[in-house]
Structure formats: structure tokens, C-alpha cells
Amino acid sequence: MEPITSAGTATTQNAAVSKPRQLKDLDMDQFLKLMITELQNQDPLNPMDNTQLIEQLGQIRQITATNQLVSSLQAVVMAQNLAAASSLIGKSVEALSDDNRTISGTVEQVQVEPLPDNQTGRTVRLKIGDALVRLENLRHIGS
């Protein structure tokens, strides 16, 4: 179990490095495990105050609600991006490639790909000739 300091941080002890971690950086599973471990290891003669337990349950609800809101907003943004990109099929555009080259041509198709570097989420790309460009790199839309 990671000890909780009075400043509200969890610290992980390593032989070489001690790195503090904020409670807000914990995901839901880690937070629940930490709280259950805390309840199991509390002093039976001096148990946790009920208000502390209620505060922690409130934090769990806030974390869950925030995660659900983030997921919903990401889905809305993806749907909007996909609709916008789909409306560009057959249109002449100019965009910037990932290597900063200007790509001009007609949008042939739209692709949804995972974000690079193991980030969560997806990105919308436009196929212009042989090139794929990100929707957010679009610079000009022709008639």
C-alpha cells in the first residue's frame, strides 16, 4: 500500500527514486484499491471518521462522473469530425501533411485511425491522392 501524506499525495518508494504522485492522478481502480486497503488496515480502536469515508465516496462519484463526461465529449467530437470530413469527399482541398508538406487535391475518402504513441482516442484523416492528412491540418477548401 502506498502511504498517504497529509498533503494528499501518494508516494511510491523505489530503491533509486522516490516520486510523489497526486491523488488526482490515480485511476478509479487504483483509488478503490487504496481506499479498501486503508479501511482494512485502519486501527480498530481508532477507526476512520464517517465524514472522511463519505468524502472519499463523494470523490469516487466525482471521478466516475468526470470519466463518463470525458468519454461522452470525445464521442461527440469524433462524430462532428467524421461528419465534417465526410462532407469534404469529392472537394478540392489543401492541407499540411505530418511532415509539413503542402498536399493539394481531391478528398477521396475518410479514415479513422488510432492516435500515435499509444494515446487513447482516434483521429480523422482525409485521403488526398496517395497522402493521408489529419482533418485538423486542413488549410483550404475549394469549390
HELIX and SHEET records of a PDB file:
HELIX    1   1 LEU A   23  ASP A   25  5                                   3    
HELIX    2   2 MET A   28  GLN A   40  1                                  13    
HELIX    3   3 ASN A   50  SER A   86  1                                  37    
HELIX    4   4 LEU A  135  ASN A  137  5                                   3    
SHEET    1   A 2 THR A   9  GLN A  13  0                                        
SHEET    2   A 2 SER A  18  GLN A  22 -1                                        
SHEET    1   B 5 ALA A 131  ARG A 134  0                                        
SHEET    2   B 5 ARG A 122  ILE A 128 -1                                        
SHEET    3   B 5 THR A 102  PRO A 114 -1                                        
SHEET    4   B 5 SER A  92  LEU A  96 -1                                        
SHEET    5   B 5 LEU A 138  ILE A 141 -1                                        
END                                                                             
